[in-house]
């Protein structure tokens, strides 16, 4: 191979590398919305709605794993709330608490929820949806209830839809 051919191959490889970087950046941007983040203030409202539209997820998530949805709730509670726990209704869900940096152990409804110094409970939900319902507008509905010493202090209505199939 002569010197000229090596230069052409080097230039083509640089261009292909740059194109790959742009494609990976686009892929990352496209899938940033595969998680739902919602701030909820239970000090203002007893009942709050959280609507999740799986049509807004990234293309890879939508076509590869649309039946599992990650929801990260930041729930503000009264400063006097103690012994907090949760229950769920009509949801196939794994609940955990944690940060982006650590492993999130699964929580059971009898476990006590931790709140931070700002009286916010980070609650992570991994919802499993019925595969047969993914291709309709209303996919699933359920509730997460926050409990303070056997008394319900707030309800979060979780509505999962697919706006792609709206009539």
N, C-alpha and C positions, 0 to 999 in steps of 0.2 A: 504494500500500500504506500502510495507516495504521500508527500507532505500536504498537498492540496486536499486529498481525500480525508486525511486525518482532521484537518481544520473544519471541513464541512461536517464531518461526524460530530466533532466537538460542539460546533454551533447548533446543530440539530438537537443534541443532547441537552444543551443549556436551555433551548427554547422549550423542549418537552418537560424539563424540570420546572420551568416557570409556569407552564400551563397546568401541570399537576398541582402546584402550590395554589393557583387560583381555583382550581376545581375543588380541592380539599377545603379551602376557605368558604366557597359557596355551599358545599355540603354541610359544613359546620353551622353556617348561618341558617340554612334551611331547617336544621333540626334543633335549633335553640328552643322552639316552642313545643317540644315533646314532653315538657313538664309544665304543670300549672302551679303558679304561685298566687296565693290569695291572702290578703290581710283582713282579719275579721275582728270587729270590736264588740265584744259581748257586754261591755259596760254601757253601750248605747242601745243596742238591739238584742232582745231575747232570742228572736228567730232571725237567721240570716240565710240567704240563698247563695249557693256556689254552683254556677253553671259551667260545665266543661264541654267544649265542642271538639270532638276528636278530628273534625275536618281541618282544624287549625294547626294540627300537628305537622311535623316535617314529613316529607314524602316517604322517606325510608321507614319511619315509625308507623305511618299510616298504612303502608302496604305490608310491612313485615310483622309488626306486633301491635295492631290496633286494639287488641283486647286487654292490654295492660296499660293502665294510666297512672302516672305518678302525680300526686297532689301534695303540695307543701303549704300547710296552713300556718299562719302566724296569728294566734288567737289572743287578743287582749282581754284580760279578766280584771275584776275588781281587786284592789290591793289586799283586801281582807279575805279573799278566797283561800281556803286551806283544804288539804286532803282531796285534791282534785283527781278525778278519774274520768273515764269516758265509757260510753256504750255506742254500739252501731246498730242500725236497723236496715234490713234489706240490702246490705252491701257485702259482697265477697271481698274482704279487705285484709291487708296486713298493715298494722299500725305500729309506728315506731317514733322515737324521739332521738334527735342527735343533730350533729352539725355536718357540714360538707366534708369535714376532715376525718371523721371517724366512722366506724362500723355502727350501724343502727340496730341494736337488738330489738327483737319483736316485743311489743307490749301486749299484755293481756288486760281485759277490762278492769280487773281488780288491782292492777298496778297503779301506783300513784304517779301522776303527771308532774313533771318539773316545770316551774316557770322561772324566767330570768328576773333580773333586777328591775326591769321595766314592766313586770307583771304580764309578760307575753309567754304563751305556751307554744313552742314549735311542735307541730304535729305533722308527721309524714304518713301519707296514706298511699298504699299501692293497691289500686282497685283492679280486680279481675272482672272483665265483662263477658257476658255470654257471646260466643262467636256468632251464633245465629241471629243476634240482634244488632250486630255492627252495621248492617246495611239498611237501617231504618232511622227515622228522625229521632224518636224517643228511644234511647237505648236502655237506660236504667235510672232509677231514683232510689234514694235512701237517705238516712239521717245519721249524723254524728251528734251525740248529746254529751255536753260537758257537765259533770256532776261535782258538787261541792258538799261533802258530808251527807250523802244520800238525797240531796236536793238538786234537781236539774236547774242549772243557772243559764243554760243556753242550748239552742238547737241550730245545727247547720244542715240545711237541706242540700243534698248533693244531687244535682240533675246532670245526667250525661246524655248529650245529644250528638247527632251527626247532621250538621246543617247542609251537607251535600244532598241529603234526601228530603229536604223540606218540600212540602206539597205546594 
